[in-house]
Amino acid sequence: MEITWYGQSCFRMTERATLAIVTDPYSADAGLEPPKLKADVVTISRDHPRHNNINAVIGAQRGDVRKITGPGEYEMGGVFITGVAMRPEKKGAHQKCTVYAFNFDGLSVAHLGGLAFVPTQSQIDALETVDVLLVPISGDEELNPAQAAEVISMIEPALVVPMGYGPKSKDSLNKFLKEMGRTSPQTQDALKVTRGSLPEDTQVILLEMKH
């Protein structure tokens, strides 16, 4: 499968002979020009301008876009999608969001979206096995670098792709890489991955932001 990053928490995931999925398309309020993308499915993790611009996505070859905006189990074109509700334990907290796990023929990708706190182990366990983890690191109403590293240690994915940072928040990326003990991770245009290509130990992959 192939994963392309469009900035913030927005990715496009495609698998040959299955459908295209876009996660968390953002609006201009996020400080970036919203990408215009085609997909069969769009998932929204949080009702916030950085995550909920559904109108930025138009239908791919299968017609209308299916919109997924909350917890549940879904199946589209051979891809199984599980939305897991994330709620902080503190009363009155407003940081709730939905984390999505996508199963592409046995390869599992988890998108943490606008997650802003470290979940409980039981919330993490609801994601089951995660091969590729897309994790926010900015600390701006989302996980900060230390929290992101803690969540990664709980999930133990094979590949980690940080998101939510930009040219003005390279400090967050540097702090995250330090937390992960990485100094020079590989940067690539897109992540192409199969079950057979997964490493034994967790690796951090940096993606170039597409415009």
C-alpha positions, 0 to 999 in steps of 0.5 A: 500500500502507499501512504502520502502526507498532505500536511497536518493530519491529512493522509491519502492511503491507497492499495492497488485494487481497493479503495482510496482513503483520505484522513482529516482534510483541513481547512484554510483556518489551519494556516495551509492551503487545503489540498484537493483530493479524490477518495472513496472514503474520508475519515474525520477524527475531530470536529476542528478546522485542522481535521474536518474539511470534508468538502476538500475531498471529491469522489474517486472512481466509485462516485460519492465519498463515504464520510466516517465521522465517529466510532464504529466498524466499517467495511469498504472495498475490502478494507476494514475500518475501526473507529475507536472513541478516545475520551480522557479520564478527567471529568469535563475534558473536551479533548475527545476524538476518534482514532481509526485503524485501517486493515488493508488485507492484513496490513494495519494502519492506525491514524491518531488524528487529533489525539491530545492525551495519552490513552489508557491501555484498554483504549490502546488495546481496542486498536489491536495490532498496529503495523504503521502508526500515524502520530501527532507530535506538535503539542498544539492541542495534540500529543506533544513529543514526549506523549507521542513517544509514550503512546508509541511504546504502548502500541509498539508499531513497526513503522511510525510516521509523525504528523502535525508539524510544519516549517514553523514547528520543526522544534517539535520534530527535533524533540520527537526524534530525540525522544525516539533516539533517532538522529537521521531518519529517512525522509521519503515522498511517500511510504510504500509498505507491504507486510513482508517489508515491515522491520522487526524493530520500530522505525521512524519514517519522515514524509515530505508534505505534498502540496 
